[in-house]
Structure formats: structure tokens, C-alpha cells
Amino acid sequence: MAKLPKRRAESPGKRAIKLVRRGAYADALPLLRRATEGSSPAAELRLSLARCHFQLGDIQAALRELRRVSQSRDPEVRRAALGKIAVCIPGAPNAGNAQILKARRKWARLAAKVEAPRLPAPAPRRMPRRKLRIGYVSAFLAFRNWMKPVWGTLDAHDRRAFEIHLFLDRGLPDRRHGYVPHKADSIHAMDNRS
């Protein structure tokens, strides 16, 4: 019988990364701890360890790992770590507003350096001046208790700038309840339509 070649055992780090990708954070955590014990573990391992801590609710441990990674000489790795700190830090129980702002500004400064400059937006084409159409849809427009706050908005529209359309069911509201009908408004009765 022929011997099968021995398969090299997968490193704890590689197994852990696969587990993290599947969302098995609790299973990946001990493997990642073991894989990051060396003198200079790969940034991906530390970032994955931080992700596990974060997903398992240990924000302080996640931030500790991310701060280690943020010391990297690789600007991409550093930027990724600072971005994750900016997202995670609000969940830290001992982080105040000043610390959160400082972390986010630190990341923003670094991100701004690598972002491509934006071209100015082209000037918008001048559109012919016309009214903006606004449509209100309600099956309860005639019901005082439901629509009282809306009637004030309807009454306040400048009919020179806005074209108002009311799509309604069950009749128009009564003037005595606060709605002031306007001759320029378009009423679309939707009663008994399916």
C-alpha cells in the first residue's frame, strides 16, 4: 500500500483567519492569541485579533491591539488601524468625547493625505424656473385627530414656488379643523380604487 504524502499542518494563524471570516470569533480568539505571541506577528493577525475582541464585546482589548497595529511603518496598515480605532472607540466605557474626537481627527488627517484630490463638481445647468411639485398621500386627510399637524404645513406653502397635489381617500378636510383649501392645489380623490 502506497503512503499518502503528509499534509503540512495549517498554522494557528491561518486557521484563525478562516474562522474569523466565517464569524466564529470565540473559536478564533485562542488561536490568534497564540499566533500573535511572537516578536513581530503579521498585522493581519493583530487586526483579526482586534476584530474578535470587538465582536465579542471586549472593546478595551480591541483598542489595545489596534493601537499596537497603528504603530506600523506601513502607511496602509497604520491607516486601517486608525480607521478601526475611530469606529470602535465610542464603545469604550472609559473613552470620553475628547478622546473620541482626537482618535477620529488622527485618522482623518492620515486618510486625507492619501485620498486623491477631488475635481470640482461641474456647475449645474440652469433649469427653467418652474414650481416644485409636492404630493401628499393620505387616507386620513379628512380626519382632524390624524392630520392636524399636516394642515399647518399645507397652509404655509408658498403657492408661487410650490405646486401642491393632494392624493386622498375619504374626503377633504374641513376648513373649521384648520385646513384652508387653496384654488391652486390639485385634489386627486382615490376613493374606491384598487
Residue pairs with C-beta under 8 A, 6 or more apart in sequence:
11 35
12 31
12 32
12 34
12 35
13 31
13 32
13 35
13 41
13 42
13 45
15 28
15 31
16 28
16 31
16 32
16 35
16 45
16 48
17 28
17 44
17 45
17 48
19 25
19 27
19 28
19 31
20 28
20 32
20 48
20 51
20 52
23 55
25 51
25 52
25 55
25 56
26 52
26 56
28 48
28 52
29 49
29 52
29 53
29 56
32 45
32 48
32 49
32 52
33 49
35 41
35 45
36 45
36 46
36 49
43 69
43 72
43 74
43 77
43 81
46 65
46 66
46 68
46 69
47 65
47 66
47 69
47 80
47 81
47 84
49 65
50 61
50 62
50 63
50 65
50 66
50 69
50 81
50 84
50 88
51 62
53 59
53 61
53 62
53 65
54 62
54 88
54 91
59 88
59 89
59 91
59 92
59 93
60 92
60 93
60 94
62 88
63 85
63 88
63 89
63 92
66 81
66 84
66 85
66 88
67 81
67 85
69 77
69 78
69 80
69 81
70 78
70 81
70 82
70 85
71 78
72 78
72 81
75 110
75 114
78 110
79 107
79 110
79 111
79 114
82 103
82 106
82 107
82 110
83 107
83 111
85 103
85 107
86 103
86 104
86 106
86 107
86 108
89 95
89 99
89 100
89 103
89 104
90 100
95 103
131 160
131 161
131 162
131 163
132 161
132 162
132 163
133 162
133 163
133 165
134 157
134 162
134 163
134 164
134 165
135 164
135 165
135 166
135 167
136 150
136 154
136 164
136 165
136 166
136 167
136 168
137 167
137 168
138 146
138 147
138 150
138 167
138 168
138 169
139 168
139 169
139 170
139 190
140 146
140 147
140 170
141 147
141 150
141 166
141 168
141 169
141 170
141 171
141 172
141 173
142 168
142 170
142 171
142 172
142 173
142 174
143 170
143 173
144 173
144 174
144 177
144 178
147 173
147 179
148 177
148 178
151 173
151 177
151 178
151 179
151 180
152 178
154 164
154 166
154 179
154 185
155 178
155 179
155 180
157 164
159 182
159 184
159 185
163 184
163 186
164 182
164 184
164 185
164 186
165 185
165 186
165 188
166 172
166 185
166 186
166 187
166 188
167 188
167 190
168 187
168 188
168 189
168 190
169 189
169 190
169 191
170 191
172 179
172 181
172 187
173 179
175 181
